[in-house]
Amino acid sequence: MRPVAAVVLALALAGPFLLSRDAGPDDDPAGARYLPPLTRAHIVPLRAGGIRVVTSLARVNEGWAGRRAGAEVFLPDAELAGRPVARYYPLGTDGLGRDLLDRMLRGARHSVLVAGAGVAVALFLGVLIGTAAGLARPPGEAILMRLTDVLLATPRFLVYLLCAALFGPSTLLVVAVVGLTTWPSLARLVRALTRSLRGQEGILAARAAGCSPARLVVRHLLPALEPAVAVTAALRFADTIRLEAALSFLGVGSPPPAVSLGAIVASGRGVLADAWWVAAWPGIAIAVLVLAVRSAVARPARLAEPPSVA
């Protein structure tokens, strides 16, 4: 499943650059709104400016006939600035006539970048505090672990809602809350592994040779901790994607112009009967992202014993 996860993440990051077709000021939201999946429409440029998005376009006498916004339209050649150009909407459009595939790719990139930044902050703090607690004497270890327990018992969803009410929703706030509330679980894992490794011959020999704590961690502990920490970080990454989507669905995530998969789902919940695809496709994308990441680390996650230090 690792190649699948790599392809999904690469598509999420690079997709918007490969397909950028969001609605602009010259587009026709009224004609393109709520087009179903697999729609083949035509972009008709007008001499007066702007365009018309028309479906079922056909040549009739000295003009073109088709359907726009549920009504029959006729566009004479004298009003056109050029020939109609075909445009495909493989996943349909939303209520503002925007290509849903393009919106989903932008939303997936936003979710991956926010989750990646938040987990990177958590990874740095977790490894730093976990190794410090694992190498510290009992008083210092107790203080660090009690702080970790307090933060571990604090629901990060409620922490974010409180911060959003105080400071206003923002992408930076999502990253900060994710990073500052996710590190305790990583710190506990790193502390346990560090305590099991610090009595091994390689660590004792490095200490006896006068190795500084920083060098001891970087050169000897981190390579041994890498497999278990990487698996835990990947699982936190998948959970953070869900958290970011849930916050955006509730309207307290990253504000516009940022595009989030959760916000796209929220925009389609009121039209499920008539335009189910607006909420269905981004919901499936969230599930695919989370499952791809979690499946990629499912086998390595069975690591129970820390590797030995040479």
ROBAVO-116087 format. One record per residue: residue number from 1; residue in one letter; x, y, z of N, C-alpha, C in turn. Coordinates in steps of 0.1 Angstrom, whole numbers, plus 5000, padded with zeros to 4 digits. Atoms other than C-alpha are relative to their C-alpha. Layout:
SITE  resi  resn   n.x   n.y   n.z  ca.x  ca.y  ca.z   c.x   c.y   c.z
SITE   NUM     a     X     Y     Z     X     Y     Z     X     Y     Z
...
% end
This chain:
SITE  resi  resn   n.x   n.y   n.z  ca.x  ca.y  ca.z   c.x   c.y   c.z
SITE     1     m  5008  4988  5000  5000  5000  5000  5008  5013  5000
SITE     2     r  4992  4988  5000  5030  5023  5002  5000  5008  4987
SITE     3     p  5001  4992  5012  5030  5031  4965  4987  5007  4998
SITE     4     v  5013  4994  5001  4993  5038  4967  5000  5013  5008
SITE     5     a  5000  4989  4992  4998  5062  4995  5009  5011  4994
SITE     6     a  4991  4990  5006  5027  5079  4977  4993  5007  4988
SITE     7     v  5007  4994  5011  5006  5084  4946  4989  5009  5004
SITE     8     v  5011  4991  4995  4976  5098  4966  5006  5013  5005
SITE     9     l  4994  4988  4995  4998  5122  4984  5006  5009  4989
SITE    10     a  4994  4992  5011  5017  5133  4953  4989  5007  4991
SITE    11     l  5011  4994  5007  4984  5139  4935  4994  5011  5007
SITE    12     a  5006  4989  4992  4971  5159  4964  5009  5013  5000
SITE    13     l  4991  4989  5000  5002  5181  4964  5002  5007  4986
SITE    14     a  4997  4994  5014  5008  5185  4926  4987  5001  4992
SITE    15     g  5012  5000  5008  4972  5181  4914  4996  5014  4995
SITE    16     p  5005  4987  5004  4962  5218  4914  5009  5006  4990
SITE    17     f  4991  4995  5010  4993  5226  4893  4997  4994  4986
SITE    18     l  5003  5007  5013  4983  5200  4867  4986  5004  4995
SITE    19     l  5014  4997  5004  4946  5210  4866  4996  5012  5008
SITE    20     s  5004  4988  4994  4938  5246  4874  4989  5007  4992
SITE    21     r  5011  4996  5009  4904  5255  4861  4989  5006  5009
SITE    22     d  5010  4994  4991  4887  5274  4890  4992  5011  4993
SITE    23     a  5008  4990  5006  4859  5298  4882  5007  5014  5002
SITE    24     g  4994  4987  5000  4871  5333  4874  4990  5011  4997
SITE    25     p  5010  4990  5002  4855  5367  4868  4993  5000  4986
SITE    26     d  5006  5001  5014  4849  5359  4831  4992  4987  4998
SITE    27     d  5008  5012  5002  4832  5326  4838  4985  5002  5002
SITE    28     d  5015  5000  5000  4795  5318  4839  4994  4992  5011
SITE    29     p  5005  5008  4989  4785  5306  4874  4986  4996  4998
SITE    30     a  5014  5004  5002  4748  5306  4865  4998  4989  4991
SITE    31     g  5001  5010  5009  4753  5284  4836  5007  4987  5004
SITE    32     a  4992  5012  4996  4778  5260  4852  4996  4994  5013
SITE    33     r  5003  5004  4987  4762  5256  4886  4993  4986  5000
SITE    34     y  5006  5013  4997  4754  5221  4898  4999  4991  4987
SITE    35     l  5000  5009  5011  4763  5203  4866  5004  4986  5005
SITE    36     p  4998  5014  4995  4763  5165  4872  5014  4995  4996
SITE    37     p  4988  5006  5005  4794  5143  4869  5000  4995  4986
SITE    38     l  4998  5004  5014  4807  5134  4835  4993  5009  4990
SITE    39     t  5007  4990  5008  4791  5165  4820  5010  5005  4989
SITE    40     r  4993  4993  5011  4804  5177  4786  4993  5012  4996
SITE    41     a  5006  4987  5003  4797  5214  4782  5008  5007  4990
SITE    42     h  4993  4992  5010  4808  5241  4758  5002  5014  5006
SITE    43     i  4997  4986  4996  4824  5275  4766  4998  5008  4987
SITE    44     v  5003  4991  5012  4809  5301  4742  5004  5014  5003
SITE    45     p  4996  4986  4998  4827  5334  4741  4991  5010  4993
SITE    46     l  5009  4990  5005  4806  5365  4736  5007  5013  4996
SITE    47     r  4994  4987  5004  4814  5397  4717  4999  5011  5011
SITE    48     a  5003  4990  4990  4799  5417  4745  5009  4998  5013
SITE    49     g  4991  5003  4989  4824  5401  4769  4994  4989  5008
SITE    50     g  5004  5011  4992  4823  5371  4792  4998  4988  4991
SITE    51     i  5003  5012  5007  4813  5336  4783  4987  4994  5004
SITE    52     r  5012  5008  4996  4783  5312  4784  5004  4986  5000
SITE    53     v  4998  5014  4999  4785  5277  4796  4987  4993  4996
SITE    54     v  5012  5005  5006  4761  5257  4775  5002  4985  4999
SITE    55     t  5000  5014  5002  4753  5220  4775  4991  4996  4989
SITE    56     s  5008  5005  5012  4738  5199  4747  5000  5010  4989
SITE    57     l  4999  4990  5011  4751  5224  4722  4999  4994  4987
SITE    58     a  5002  5005  5014  4741  5219  4686  4999  5012  4991
SITE    59     r  5001  4990  5010  4744  5239  4654  4986  5001  4995
SITE    60     v  5014  4997  5005  4711  5255  4644  5000  5012  4991
SITE    61     n  5000  4988  5009  4709  5277  4613  5012  5008  5001
SITE    62     e  4989  4991  4998  4731  5307  4619  5004  5002  5015
SITE    63     g  4997  4998  4986  4738  5301  4655  5001  4986  5007
SITE    64     w  4999  5012  4992  4740  5275  4683  4989  5000  5010
SITE    65     a  5011  5002  4990  4713  5261  4705  5004  4990  5010
SITE    66     g  4997  5009  4989  4716  5243  4738  4993  5004  5013
SITE    67     r  5006  4998  4987  4707  5244  4775  5010  5007  5009
SITE    68     r  4992  4992  4990  4719  5269  4801  4991  5002  5012
SITE    69     a  5008  4998  4988  4707  5269  4837  4986  4994  4999
SITE    70     g  5013  5007  5001  4679  5245  4829  4991  5005  4989
SITE    71     a  5009  4994  5010  4665  5266  4800  5007  4999  4987
SITE    72     e  4995  5000  5014  4668  5264  4762  5005  5014  4997
SITE    73     v  4995  4988  5004  4690  5291  4748  5005  4999  4985
SITE    74     f  4996  5000  5013  4699  5302  4713  5010  5012  4999
SITE    75     l  4989  4990  5002  4732  5321  4705  5003  5002  4986
SITE    76     p  4997  4997  5015  4734  5337  4670  5015  5002  4998
SITE    77     d  4986  4998  5003  4768  5338  4653  5004  5014  5002
SITE    78     a  4996  4986  5000  4767  5376  4653  5004  5004  5014
SITE    79     e  4997  4997  4987  4770  5376  4691  5012  4993  5006
SITE    80     l  4989  5008  4995  4799  5352  4694  5013  5006  4996
SITE    81     a  4987  4995  5002  4835  5361  4697  5009  4989  4995
SITE    82     g  4993  5011  5004  4847  5327  4686  4992  4988  5000
SITE    83     r  5007  5013  5000  4838  5291  4682  4999  4994  5014
SITE    84     p  5001  5007  4987  4826  5271  4712  5011  4990  5002
SITE    85     v  4989  5009  4996  4852  5251  4731  4994  4990  5010
SITE    86     a  5005  5011  4991  4844  5218  4748  5007  5001  5013
SITE    87     r  4994  5001  4987  4850  5216  4785  4993  4988  5008
SITE    88     y  5005  5011  4993  4846  5185  4806  5000  5002  5015
SITE    89     y  5001  4999  4985  4835  5183  4843  4999  4985  5005
SITE    90     p  5001  5014  4997  4844  5147  4853  4992  4997  5014
SITE    91     l  5007  5002  4987  4831  5152  4889  4989  5010  5002
SITE    92     g  5011  4991  4999  4805  5179  4882  5005  5014  5005
SITE    93     t  4997  4986  4995  4804  5215  4896  4992  5003  5012
SITE    94     d  5007  4996  4987  4793  5232  4928  4990  5011  4997
SITE    95     g  5011  4990  5002  4767  5259  4934  5005  5013  4994
SITE    96     l  4995  4988  5007  4790  5286  4920  5006  4997  4987
SITE    97     g  4995  5003  5014  4798  5268  4888  5015  4996  5000
SITE    98     r  4986  5003  5000  4833  5258  4899  5002  4985  4998
SITE    99     d  4997  5014  5003  4849  5225  4887  5003  4993  5013
SITE   100     l  4999  5007  4987  4846  5201  4916  5013  4993  5001
SITE   101     l  4987  5007  5000  4877  5181  4906  5011  5010  5004
SITE   102     d  4990  4990  4997  4898  5213  4907  4999  5004  5015
SITE   103     r  5002  4996  4986  4883  5223  4941  5005  4989  5009
SITE   104     m  4996  5011  4992  4890  5189  4955  5015  4998  5001
SITE   105     l  4986  5000  5000  4926  5189  4944  5006  5011  5008
SITE   106     r  4996  4989  4992  4931  5223  4960  4998  4997  5015
SITE   107     g  5003  5003  4986  4914  5211  4992  5009  4989  5005
SITE   108     a  4991  5011  4996  4935  5179  4993  5014  5006  5003
SITE   109     r  4987  4994  4998  4967  5199  4990  5000  5008  5013
SITE   110     h  5001  4992  4987  4956  5223  5018  5000  4991  5012
SITE   111     s  5001  5009  4988  4947  5194  5041  5013  4993  5003
SITE   112     v  4987  5007  4999  4980  5176  5034  5011  5009  5006
SITE   113     l  4990  4991  4995  5001  5207  5040  4997  5004  5014
SITE   114     v  5003  4997  4986  4983  5217  5072  5003  4989  5009
SITE   115     a  4997  5012  4991  4985  5182  5086  5015  4998  5001
SITE   116     g  4986  5002  5000  5021  5179  5076  5008  5010  5009
SITE   117     a  4994  4990  4992  5031  5212  5092  4997  4998  5015
SITE   118     g  5003  5002  4986  5012  5204  5124  5007  4988  5006
SITE   119     v  4993  5012  4995  5027  5169  5127  5015  5003  5001
SITE   120     a  4986  4996  4999  5062  5184  5120  5003  5007  5013
SITE   121     v  4998  4993  4987  5058  5207  5150  4999  4990  5012
SITE   122     a  5002  5010  4990  5045  5178  5171  5011  4991  5001
SITE   123     l  4989  5009  5001  5073  5156  5160  5012  5006  5007
SITE   124     f  4988  4993  4994  5100  5181  5170  4998  5001  5015
SITE   125     l  5002  4999  4986  5084  5187  5204  5000  4987  5007
SITE   126     g  5001  5013  4994  5076  5151  5211  5014  4993  5001
SITE   127     v  4986  5006  4999  5112  5139  5203  5008  5007  5010
SITE   128     l  4992  4992  4991  5128  5168  5222  4996  4997  5015
SITE   129     i  5004  5002  4986  5107  5163  5254  5001  4986  5004
SITE   130     g  5000  5015  4996  5105  5125  5252  5014  4996  5003
SITE   131     t  4986  5004  4998  5143  5121  5249  5005  5007  5013
SITE   132     a  4996  4993  4987  5148  5147  5277  4995  4993  5012
SITE   133     a  5006  5007  4988  5124  5128  5300  5007  4986  5001
SITE   134     g  4994  5013  4999  5140  5095  5291  5014  5000  5005
SITE   135     l  4986  4999  4995  5175  5107  5299  5001  5007  5013
SITE   136     a  5000  4992  4988  5166  5129  5329  5000  4992  5012
SITE   137     r  5002  5007  4987  5168  5120  5365  4986  5001  5005
SITE   138     p  5014  5002  4996  5136  5111  5384  4992  5014  5002
SITE   139     p  5008  4988  4999  5125  5147  5394  4997  5007  4987
SITE   140     g  5003  4993  5012  5129  5162  5360  4991  4991  4991
SITE   141     e  5009  5008  5008  5113  5132  5343  4986  5001  5005
SITE   142     a  5014  4999  4994  5083  5134  5367  4993  5013  4995
SITE   143     i  5006  4988  5004  5077  5170  5359  4996  5000  4985
SITE   144     l  5003  5000  5014  5079  5165  5321  4988  4990  4997
SITE   145     m  5011  5009  5003  5056  5135  5322  4987  5004  5006
SITE   146     r  5013  4995  4995  5030  5152  5344  4995  5011  4990
SITE   147     l  5005  4990  5010  5029  5181  5319  4995  4993  4987
SITE   148     t  5004  5008  5011  5026  5155  5291  4986  4994  5003
SITE   149     d  5013  5006  4997  4997  5138  5309  4989  5010  5000
SITE   150     v  5010  4989  5000  4978  5171  5314  4996  5003  4985
SITE   151     l  5003  4997  5014  4981  5179  5277  4993  4988  4992
SITE   152     l  5005  5011  5006  4973  5144  5267  4985  4998  5003
SITE   153     a  5014  5001  4996  4940  5145  5286  4991  5012  4995
SITE   154     t  5008  4989  5005  4930  5178  5269  4996  4998  4986
SITE   155     p  5005  5002  5014  4908  5174  5238  5004  5011  4991
SITE   156     r  4995  4989  5009  4925  5193  5210  4989  5006  4992
SITE   157     f  5011  4994  5007  4892  5198  5192  4994  5011  5008
SITE   158     l  5006  4989  4992  4878  5218  5221  5010  5011  5002
SITE   159     v  4990  4990  4999  4911  5236  5225  5000  5009  4988
SITE   160     y  5001  4992  5012  4909  5247  5189  4988  5009  4999
SITE   161     l  5012  4992  5000  4873  5259  5192  5002  5012  5010
SITE   162     l  4998  4989  4991  4883  5280  5222  5009  5010  4995
SITE   163     c  4990  4990  5006  4913  5295  5204  4994  5007  4989
SITE   164     a  5006  4993  5012  4892  5302  5173  4990  5010  5005
SITE   165     a  5009  4990  4994  4866  5320  5195  5008  5012  5005
SITE   166     l  4992  4989  4994  4894  5341  5211  5007  5008  4989
SITE   167     f  4991  4994  5010  4916  5348  5181  4995  5000  4986
SITE   168     g  5005  5001  5014  4895  5340  5150  5007  4988  4993
SITE   169     p  4995  5011  5007  4899  5310  5127  5011  5004  4990
SITE   170     s  4990  4998  5010  4931  5308  5106  5008  4987  4998
SITE   171     t  4992  5012  5003  4954  5283  5090  5011  4998  5010
SITE   172     l  4989  5000  4990  4983  5292  5114  4995  4995  5013
SITE   173     l  5005  5005  4988  4960  5285  5143  4998  4985  5000
SITE   174     v  5002  5014  5002  4951  5251  5130  5013  4992  5002
SITE   175     v  4987  5006  4999  4988  5242  5126  5005  5001  5015
SITE   176     a  4995  4998  4986  4997  5256  5161  4993  4991  5009
SITE   177     v  5007  5008  4991  4969  5238  5179  5003  4985  4998
SITE   178     v  4997  5014  5003  4976  5205  5161  5014  4997  5005
SITE   179     g  4987  5002  4996  5013  5208  5168  5002  5000  5015
SITE   180     l  4998  4999  4985  5010  5218  5205  4991  4990  5008
SITE   181     t  5009  5009  4993  4983  5192  5213  5003  4985  4996
SITE   182     t  4997  5013  5005  4997  5162  5194  5013  4994  5005
SITE   183     w  4987  5005  4995  5032  5159  5208  5000  4992  5012
SITE   184     p  4999  5008  4988  5023  5144  5242  5000  4985  4997
SITE   185     s  4999  5015  5002  5016  5109  5227  5013  4996  4994
SITE   186     l  4987  5003  5005  5048  5111  5207  5011  5000  5011
SITE   187     a  4990  4999  4989  5067  5122  5238  5000  4988  5009
SITE   188     r  5001  5011  4992  5054  5093  5258  5007  4987  4993
SITE   189     l  4994  5011  5008  5065  5068  5231  5015  5001  5000
SITE   190     v  4986  4997  5001  5099  5084  5227  5007  4998  5014
SITE   191     r  4995  5001  4986  5104  5085  5265  5002  4985  5004
SITE   192     a  4999  5014  4997  5096  5048  5268  5011  4993  4993
SITE   193     l  4990  5006  5008  5119  5038  5240  5014  5004  5005
SITE   194     t  4987  4995  4995  5147  5060  5253  5004  4993  5013
SITE   195     r  4997  5007  4988  5145  5044  5287  5005  4986  4998
SITE   196     s  4996  5013  5003  5148  5010  5272  5013  4999  4993
SITE   197     l  4988  5000  5008  5177  5020  5250  5012  5005  5008
SITE   198     r  4989  4993  4993  5198  5040  5275  5009  4991  5008
SITE   199     g  4991  5009  4993  5211  5009  5293  5007  4991  4990
SITE   200     q  4993  5009  5009  5224  4992  5261  5015  5005  4999
SITE   201     e  4986  4998  5000  5261  4989  5256  5005  5012  4991
SITE   202     g  4996  4989  5009  5263  5014  5227  4998  5014  5007
SITE   203     i  5003  4987  4993  5247  5042  5248  5010  5002  5012
SITE   204     l  4991  4999  4988  5268  5034  5279  5014  5003  4996
SITE   205     a  4986  4997  5005  5300  5034  5258  5001  5015  4996
SITE   206     a  4999  4986  5004  5291  5068  5243  5000  5009  5012
SITE   207     r  5000  4991  4988  5284  5083  5277  5014  4999  5007
SITE   208     a  4987  5001  4994  5316  5069  5291  5011  5007  4992
SITE   209     a  4990  4993  5008  5335  5085  5262  4998  5015  5001
SITE   210     g  5002  4986  4999  5321  5119  5272  4991  5006  4990
SITE   211     c  5009  4995  5010  5295  5122  5245  4990  5009  5006
SITE   212     s  5010  4990  4995  5273  5153  5251  4986  4995  4998
SITE   213     p  5014  5005  5002  5235  5147  5255  4995  5003  4986
SITE   214     a  5005  4998  5013  5228  5164  5222  5006  4991  4990
SITE   215     r  4993  5009  5009  5253  5143  5203  4995  4986  5003
SITE   216     l  5005  5013  4997  5240  5112  5221  4987  4998  4994
SITE   217     v  5013  5002  5005  5205  5118  5210  5001  5000  4984
SITE   218     v  4999  4999  5014  5214  5128  5174  5007  4988  4993
SITE   219     r  4992  5010  5006  5240  5101  5167  4996  4986  5004
SITE   220     h  5002  5013  4996  5228  5072  5187  4985  4996  5003
SITE   221     l  5014  5003  4997  5192  5075  5199  4990  5001  4988
SITE   222     l  5009  4997  5011  5174  5090  5169  5000  4989  4989
SITE   223     p  5001  5011  5010  5184  5063  5144  4993  4988  5005
SITE   224     a  5007  5011  4994  5171  5037  5168  4985  5003  5002
SITE   225     l  5014  4996  4997  5139  5056  5175  4992  5002  4987
SITE   226     e  5006  4996  5013  5132  5064  5138  4988  4991  4996
SITE   227     p  5011  5008  5005  5110  5034  5128  4987  5002  5008
SITE   228     a  5013  4999  4992  5085  5036  5157  4995  5014  5000
SITE   229     v  5005  4986  5000  5084  5074  5157  4994  5003  4986
SITE   230     a  5006  4998  5014  5078  5074  5119  4986  4995  4999
SITE   231     v  5013  5006  5001  5049  5051  5122  4989  5008  5008
SITE   232     t  5009  4992  4992  5033  5071  5151  4997  5013  4993
SITE   233     a  5002  4988  5007  5038  5103  5132  4991  4999  4988
SITE   234     a  5008  5002  5012  5022  5089  5101  4985  4998  5004
SITE   235     l  5014  5002  4995  4991  5078  5121  4994  5013  5005
SITE   236     r  5005  4986  4996  4989  5113  5137  4997  5008  4988
SITE   237     f  5003  4993  5012  4991  5127  5102  4986  4997  4994
SITE   238     a  5013  5004  5005  4961  5107  5091  4989  5006  5009
SITE   239     d  5010  4994  4991  4941  5118  5122  4999  5015  4999
SITE   240     t  5000  4986  5002  4951  5154  5116  4992  5004  4988
SITE   241     i  5008  4997  5012  4936  5153  5081  4985  5000  5004
SITE   242     r  5014  5001  4995  4903  5142  5097  4996  5012  5008
SITE   243     l  5003  4989  4991  4905  5169  5123  4999  5013  4992
SITE   244     e  5001  4987  5008  4912  5197  5098  4987  5000  4991
SITE   245     a  5012  5001  5008  4883  5184  5076  4988  5003  5009
SITE   246     a  5011  4998  4990  4860  5184  5107  4998  5014  5003
SITE   247     l  5000  4986  4996  4869  5219  5117  4995  5009  4988
SITE   248     s  5004  4993  5012  4864  5232  5081  4985  4997  4998
SITE   249     f  5014  5003  5002  4830  5214  5079  4991  5008  5010
SITE   250     l  5007  4993  4990  4819  5232  5111  5001  5015  4997
SITE   251     g  4998  4986  5003  4831  5265  5096  5010  5008  5008
SITE   252     v  4990  4994  4991  4859  5272  5121  5014  4996  4995
SITE   253     g  4987  5004  5005  4888  5259  5099  5006  5012  4994
SITE   254     s  4993  4989  5007  4910  5279  5076  4990  5008  4992
SITE   255     p  5010  4991  5007  4890  5309  5062  5003  5001  4985
SITE   256     p  4997  4997  5014  4887  5317  5025  5011  5010  4999
SITE   257     p  5001  5008  5012  4905  5319  5001  5005  4986  5001
SITE   258     a  4996  5014  4998  4918  5286  5015  4989  4991  4996
SITE   259     v  5010  5010  5004  4900  5256  5001  5002  4987  5008
SITE   260     s  4999  5012  4992  4893  5226  5024  4990  4990  4995
SITE   261     l  5009  5011  5003  4877  5193  5017  4988  5000  5009
SITE   262     g  5011  4999  4991  4856  5197  5048  4990  5011  4997
SITE   263     a  5009  4988  5004  4843  5231  5036  4992  4996  4988
SITE   264     i  5008  5004  5013  4833  5216  5002  4989  4991  5004
SITE   265     v  5010  5009  4995  4814  5188  5020  4989  5009  5006
SITE   266     a  5010  4992  4994  4796  5215  5041  4992  5008  4990
SITE   267     s  5007  4992  5010  4787  5235  5010  4989  4991  4993
SITE   268     g  5009  5008  5007  4769  5205  4996  4990  4993  5008
SITE   269     r  5009  5008  4992  4750  5192  5026  4985  5005  4999
SITE   270     g  5014  4995  5002  4719  5214  5018  4994  4996  4987
SITE   271     v  5005  5003  5013  4716  5201  4983  5002  4985  4997
SITE   272     l  4997  5014  5002  4721  5163  4988  4990  4994  4991
SITE   273     a  5011  5007  5008  4688  5154  4971  5002  5004  4985
SITE   274     d  4999  4996  5014  4696  5174  4939  5014  5000  4995
SITE   275     a  4986  5000  5004  4734  5176  4938  5009  4993  5010
SITE   276     w  4994  5009  4990  4747  5147  4958  5015  5000  4999
SITE   277     w  4986  5001  5003  4781  5149  4941  5009  5011  5008
SITE   278     v  4992  4989  4994  4791  5182  4958  5005  4995  5014
SITE   279     a  4996  5005  4987  4793  5165  4992  5006  4986  5000
SITE   280     a  4995  5014  5001  4800  5129  4981  5014  4999  4996
SITE   281     w  4986  5002  5004  4832  5133  4962  5011  5005  5009
SITE   282     p  4990  4996  4990  4851  5154  4988  5000  4991  5012
SITE   283     g  5001  5009  4989  4839  5130  5015  5008  4987  4996
SITE   284     i  4992  5011  5004  4853  5101  4995  5015  5003  5000
SITE   285     a  4986  4996  5000  4886  5120  4990  5006  5000  5014
SITE   286     i  4995  5000  4986  4890  5125  5028  5002  4985  5004
SITE   287     a  4999  5014  4996  4884  5087  5033  5012  4994  4993
SITE   288     v  4989  5006  5007  4909  5078  5006  5014  5005  5006
SITE   289     l  4987  4994  4995  4936  5102  5020  5003  4993  5013
SITE   290     v  4997  5006  4986  4932  5088  5056  5003  4985  4998
SITE   291     l  4998  5014  5002  4930  5052  5045  5013  4997  4993
SITE   292     a  4987  5002  5007  4960  5055  5022  5011  5001  5009
SITE   293     v  4989  4997  4991  4982  5069  5049  5000  4989  5011
SITE   294     r  5001  5011  4989  4970  5044  5076  5004  4987  4995
SITE   295     s  4997  5013  5006  4973  5014  5053  5015  4999  4997
SITE   296     a  4986  5000  5003  5008  5024  5043  5009  4997  5012
SITE   297     v  4992  5003  4988  5020  5021  5079  4994  4989  5009
SITE   298     a  5007  5011  4992  4997  4992  5090  5010  4989  5004
SITE   299     r  4990  5010  4997  5025  4966  5087  5011  5004  5009
SITE   300     p  4990  4996  4991  5053  4985  5102  4996  5003  5014
SITE   301     a  5006  4996  4987  5030  4995  5131  5001  4989  5010
SITE   302     r  4999  5011  4991  5034  4960  5146  5013  5000  5007
SITE   303     l  4987  4999  4992  5069  4970  5158  4997  5001  5015
SITE   304     a  5002  4999  4985  5069  4963  5195  5012  5002  5008
SITE   305     e  4988  4999  4992  5105  4960  5205  5009  5011  4993
SITE   306     p  4991  4990  5006  5129  4989  5199  5013  4993  4995
SITE   307     p  4988  5006  5006  5159  4981  5177  5012  5003  5009
SITE   308     s  4989  4998  4991  5192  4977  5194  5010  5010  4994
SITE   309     v  4990  4990  5004  5219  5003  5193  5014  4994  4999
SITE   310     a  4987  5006  5002  5252  4992  5179  5011  5008  5008
% end
